[in-house]
């Protein structure tokens, strides 16, 4: 409590980088990227059914994860593979 007996506001949660861990959703996105896919649309269907999000939102989260050091620590093989793919696509543009 502070001087006028009001409770202190709660501390905001630390970002994943500060804690050093990814959330459940972020780990699930990386796990989805490690899987093989049988054909067109299979991955997007799995994203909707298993993760409960649109493919657009999924790819937004995935792109953000590629720049997240906690994601790199969690799954360096997948993150580095996807970073290389993203960089190659950018170079082609």
Secondary structure, DSSP 8 states (H G I E B T S, - for coil): --TTS----------HHHHT---HHHHHHHHHHHS---STTHHHHHIIIII-S-HHHHHHHHHHHHT-HHHHHH-HHHHHHHHHHHHHHHHH-
